[in-house]
Amino acid sequence: MGILGKIIREPLLHFLAVGICVFLLFNLMNNSATEKPNRIVISSGQVALLAANFSRARQRPPSEKEMQRLIDAYLHDEVYYREALALGLDRDDSVIRRRMRQKLSFILEDTAALLDPDDEELTIYMGAHAEQFRIQSAVSFRQVYLSTDTRSDVNADAKQILSRLRAGENPLSLGDRIMLKDTYILASRDDIKRRFGEGFAQQLLTLAPGDWIGPLKSGFGGHLVLITEIRPGRMPPLSEVKEKVKSEWLHSRTAELKQDTFRKLLENYEVVIQESKEFSDAASSNLVPISYANADVPPEKEPR
């Protein structure tokens, strides 16, 4: 593939191009307000949006009086908002600063969502994060629980109960009560680990289908187990997990693009950290903006 082809397919270029279009469109939509700051235009689109929001909340369209109240409320918001800006009330307000940052971040996220990776790029990403998409081994098994709290010798009791199980006695009539199921169907390693603990999962996954065996130890006590089926772990083809791979790719790419955009914007600023009385001169002199100090630090995830 030629250099031009690689440039055209570069997602960052797409991101920046679409981002420019978004901001140009925003500026065009607000051009009249910029030219005449004391003029408030409530467009037909804005009226339709007010009506749609009302209908979605009330499950019916607004009446004429209700529509007028919606417009009045919007007008109050707009006037107060403009006057607050004129008075500088938005300055040094941490809540407003955080919200404005979030809104810009959301614009970047929505723009990044327009990226559309092809199968080749998804395959490369999948290979680089293989463990994230690998399908774990799955095990079907039955278990009989033996409590170390109520039994003085779990191992001796296990031998006796194993004999009865191997002789065909009903497992439900043996063992002690516990808030765990007696049967698990194709449970993954993570599921087993979450329910029984890491040690039990490691022991269980070394066994093969056959007869009752044990006791296997967990944080609860001892367990006699019978494995009925094992499905080995495998790496699925892209077609089987494409949506998941695309979602993870987009999440990762969005984080990268947001950070790249931030670094580009940061180049327009000079950052000065003044010495603080609460720190020693030596400590203060070592303070460096995180964006300069560590280029690998991921961007903060914004709540949405």
Residue, then its C-alpha position, 0 to 999 in steps of 0.5 A: m500500500g502506498i504512502l498516500g493510501k496509508i495516510i488516507r486510512e489513518p484513523l487520526l486523520h479521519f478523527l481530526a477531519v470530522g472534528i473540524c467539520v463538527f466545529l465548523l458546523f457549530n460555528l455556522m449554527n451559532n453565527s447569527a448569535t455571534e453577530k448580534p449578541n443581544r438577539i435571541v432566536i428560538s428556531s423552529g428546530q428548538v421549538a420542535l425539540l422542546a415539544a419532543n422532550f415534553s412528549r417523551a416525558r409525558q407520553r403526549p404532545p404539549s397543549e398550546k399553553e404548555m408549549q408557551r410555558l416551555i418557550d418561556a422557560y427556555l427564554h428565561d434560561e437563555v437570558y439568565y445564561r447570557e447575563a451570567l456570562a456577561l457578569g463573568l459568573d462562569r469564572d473560577d467555578s469548579v462545577i462549570r469548569r468540570r461540565m465544560r470539560q466534559k462537554l468537550s470530551f463528549i464531542l471528541e468521543d462522539t466524533a471518534a465513534l464515527l471511526d470504522p475500522d476494517d477487519e485487518e485493523l481489528t485482527i491486528y488489535m485482536g492479536a495484540h490483546a489475545e488474552q482479552f478475547r480468548i475464550q476460557s476453558a469451561v467445566s461442568f461438574r457436581q460438588v458435595y460440600l464438607s464443612t471444616d467448621t462442623r466436621s472434626d476430620v474432613n479427610a476421614d469423612a471424605k473417604q467414607i462419602l466418596s465410597r458412597l458416591r462411587a457406589g451410586e448414592n444420591p449426592l444431594s443426600l450427602g455433605d453439608r449445606i452451603m450457599l453454592k449450587d451442587t451442579y455447574i454447567l460449563a462454568s468458566r475459570d473466572d466464574i469458578k474463581r469468583r465463587f470458590g476461590e483461586g485455589f479451588a479453580q486451579q485444582l479443579l482445572t487439573l482434573a479430567p472427567g471420570d469418577w468422584i474425587g476430593p476433597l478439593k480445598s476452598g475458602f469454605g472447606g472441602h469439596l468432593v467433585l465429579i467433572t462431567e465435561i470439559r471444553p478447552g479454551r480457544m482463540p475464536p475467529l474474528s467473525e465470532v467476536k467482531e462486535k466485542v473487538k470493535s467495541e474494545w478497539l473503539h474504546s482504546r482508540t478514543a482514549e488515544l485520540k482524546q489524549d493526542t488531541f489534548r497534547k496538541l492543544l496543550e502545545n498552545y499554552e505555557v504551563v507554569i507551576q508556582e512554588s507552594k508554601e506547603f511544600s519545600d523548595a526542593a519538592s516544588s521544583n520537581l513538580v511537572p505537569i503530568s502531560y509532560a512527565n509521563a506520555d503514557v498516562p491514559p486520559e481520565k475517564e469522564p462520567r457520562 
